[in-house]
């Protein structure tokens, strides 16, 4: 098991070299990978969101597909379609990109709700239904969706039911000055990320090891007082004065599993309140909806989350 944990540490370090100075982002991405939760990456263009996912898929030797979501993309473009062969007079399934281990849904809010909903069954039940037949997806199946945090004209915001199926919403900020200077030096030295040969990247983990790590995460212990603490935060969110919508029961289950992954990555076989609090913003910011009057007051969801955590006593 120490070997497996060591490999995950090396993976964290490797990703940190792609997105320098954003250790919390890398930590949360690793938590999502090891707990099997889907992720939304939101940030301005040019911050390396797509490159980060491509590198991650490559170094864990996972089957990777990317789909650029636009208003004219259809559900069949994601799921696939049965094609009729006039010679054999039979239908053959042409599988879409959803049949992969790591799926990058680029700019998910650029495509209409009908196409967005094509991912609902896949994300929740790890299967898709085509022409009445249910087809299983790979064991690792992991969706990472990206969104532009600035341009909302002509976009289709994800409905609450679909947002709730994402474990985390992670914010990708501008790199620090030191990191951005290193990017310029790398470019000056001839590095071209557009032509980066990902095949030459040295593997760090494989899919079987990721699945084994997920199994180890499930074995992490959670005491009854910690479960009661997490439940109290979830229920308090539904009564918070500034919130029109609090956390769902699904989010509580996801939060528990993600807390285990956070503890495991910190070399512990038990969860502490700090594990629960560390991932609170990532797990709640896309699930909580502010009341109109709170929005008018300029209140931010992350500040409400901080307030929420302060209202629930931490177990001793």
N, C-alpha and C positions, 0 to 999 in steps of 0.2 A: 504493500500500500504506500510505503514511503517513496517508492520509485514512481508511482502514479502521481503522487502529490508533487514530487520534484519536477516531473514533466509538465504539470500544470503551471508551476512557478516559472519554468522556462518559457512557456507559451505567453504568460503574462508579461514577462520581460520583453519578448519579441514584439508583442503588440504595442508595448510602451515606446518602442523605437519608431513605430509608424505614427502614433499620435502622441507626440512628446508633451509632457507637462500636464496631461489630463489623466492622472492615475485613477481618479474616482470613476471616470468613464470606462477605463479598461477593467477595473475591478467589477463594476456592475455588469459589463459584457460577459466576463468570465462567470459571474454568478448565474446569469441567464443561461449560458451554455450548459453549465453543470446541473441546473435545475430543470432544463428542458423548456424554458419559457421564451416566447417570441418577443421581439424587441422593435420599438420604433426609435430610429435615430433622427433627431431633428436638429438642423443647423443651417447656416448660410452656405451658399455654394462654394466649392473649392476648399473645403476643410478636410477632405480625405475620407469621407464616409464610405463611399463605394470601394475605394482602395483598401480600407481597413477590413471590410467584409471579405473581399477577394483574397487578401493575404491570410486571413483567419481560416477560410475554407481550405486553402492550399496547404497550410502547415499542419492541419489535422487530417489531411488526405481525404477530404469529404467531396462527394459529387456536388458540384456547384452550378447553379443556373441563375441567370439574371434576366429580369424582364423589365423593360422600360415602359412604365404605365402612362398612357396618354388617353385622351377622350375617346379615341376610336378603337381601343383595345376591347375585345369581347371576352366573356367568360371562357369560351372554347380556346382562346389563345393562351389561357393559363392552365386549364384543366386537360385539354386535349379533345379529340373528337373521333368518332367511329367513321372510317372512310370505306365506301363501298368499292369493291374490286369487281368490275364487270366480267373479268376472265374467270374468276373462281366463284362469282356470285355470292361472295361472303363479305362481311364487314371486318375490317382490321382496325384496332385501336391505335391511333397516332397520339402518343402521350405528350402532354404539355409540360412546361417547365416545373410544374408543381411536383412532379415525380422526381424529386431530387432530395439530397440530404440537407443542403443549405440553399435556401431560395432568397434571393435579394429582390424585393419588390421596390424598385426605384420610383420615387415620387408617387406614392400610393394615393395621395389626395388629388392627383391629376386625372384619375380615371373615374367614371360614373359609378354610383352605388351598386348597380347591377353587376358590374365587374368586380368591385370591391368585395361583394358578398360571395363571390366564387371561392374566396379563401376561408369563409366561415367554418364550413364543415371540416376542411383540411386542418385548420388550426386547432379546433376543439376536439375532434374525434380521430385525427390522424388517418383520415380516409377521404376519398371522394366518391361520388355516385355519378356514373355516366350511363345514360339509357337504362336506368333501373338496376345497374350492377354496382355493388360497392367494391372499391379497390383500395387495398391497404397502401399506405405510404411508408417510406423507409423508417426504421426505428429512430434514427437521429433527427428526422424531419424538423427543421428549424427555420422560421421565417424572420427575416430582418427587413423591415420597411423603412424607407427614408422619406423625409418631408423637408421642404424648404420653409424655414421659419419666417420668411419675409413676404413672399408673394402669395397672396390668397385670392387674387382675382382669377376667376375661371376655374377655381378648384372645388372639390367636393369633400368637405370635412367628413371624417369617418364617424358613423353613428356610435352612440354610447355602447350598444351591444357588441360592436366589433372592437372598439377600443378596449373593452373589458377583457378581450381575449389575448391582448398583449400583456405580458408580464411587466415590462418596463417601458417607460418613455425616457430616453437618454438625450441630454442636450449636448451637442457638439459645438464648442465655442472656438473662437480664434486661438491659434497657438500663441504661446508666450514669445516674447521678443527673441530670446535665445534660440528657441526651437525654430522660429521662422527664419532667423539668420542662417541656421544650419541648412534649412531647405534651399536657400539661395546659394550657399556654398556647394551643396550637392548638385544643383542645376549647373552651376559654373564648371563643376568638375565633369559634366557630361551625363549625369543621371537624367533619364527621361522616363517618368512614371507611366506615360502613355504607352511606351514600348517595353515596360518592365516585363522581363520573362519570368512569370510566376512559377513556371515549371522548375526553374533552377533553385527555388527556395527550398531549404533543407527541412524535411518533415520533423515535427516535434512530437506529435501525437498521432494516433490513428483512430478511426471511428470506434473500434472495439474498446479502446482505452477510454474514450469519452463516455461510452455507455457504462463501462465499469466504474468510472468516477461518479456517474449519476447514481449508480447502485450504492456506492459508498456514502454518498450524500444522504440518501434515504435512511441510512442506519444511524445518522447523527441523532442524539437524544434531545428531547425537549421536555422540560419539566412541566407539571401541571400549572404552577404559578405563571410560567412564561406563556403558556397557551391562554390562560385567563387574561394576562396582560395584553397580548395581541388582540384578543377578542374585544377587550374593553376599548382599545383604540378604534377598532373597526366600528363598533356600535356607537361610540362617541361622535364619530364623523357624521353619522346620520342625524345627529341632534345639534350639530354645530350651527351657531347663529348665522354664520356667513356662507353656509353651504346649502344649495338647493338639492344636491345629490351627494350622498356619502358613498363609502366603500361597499362593494357587494360581497355576498358570501364567497363567491368565486375568488375575489381578491384576497380574502382572509386565508384560504387554502393555499393560494399561490405565494402569499407572503410567508407563510410557515415554511414552505419548501425552499424558498429563496433564502430565508434566514439560516436554514441548515447548510446551504451551499456556502454562504458567507462564513459561517463558523468553520466549515471544513477547510476552506481556503486559508483560514487563519490558524490552522493546525490544532483545532479543537474538535472533540467528538460530542460536544454539547453546545446548545445555543444559550447566549446571554442576552440581556436587554439591549446591549450595544449592537448586536447583530440585527435585531429587529429595527432599531432606530436608524442604523446606517443606510439601509435600503429604502426607508420610508418615502423619501421624495420621489425616487425612481418608480416605485410601485403605485403611488397614489396620484401623482400630478396629472395623469391623463384620465383618471377615474372620477375625481372630484369636480363638481360644477359649482361655481360661485353664484350666489344670488345676484340679481341685477343691480341692487343697491351697493353691494360689495364691489362689483365691477366698476360702478360709477365713482366709488371712492378710491379707485386705483389699486385695490388690494390684489396681491399676487397669490396664486395657489400655493407656492412653496412656503410663503410666510404663514399661511393658514395651517399647513402641515406642521410647521415648527410649533405653532400655538397649540395644535391638537396634541402633539407629543408631550407638551408641558402640562396638559390638563389631566393626564392619567398617571397615577402614582406608579413608580417603578418598583417591582417586587424585590425584596431583599433576599 
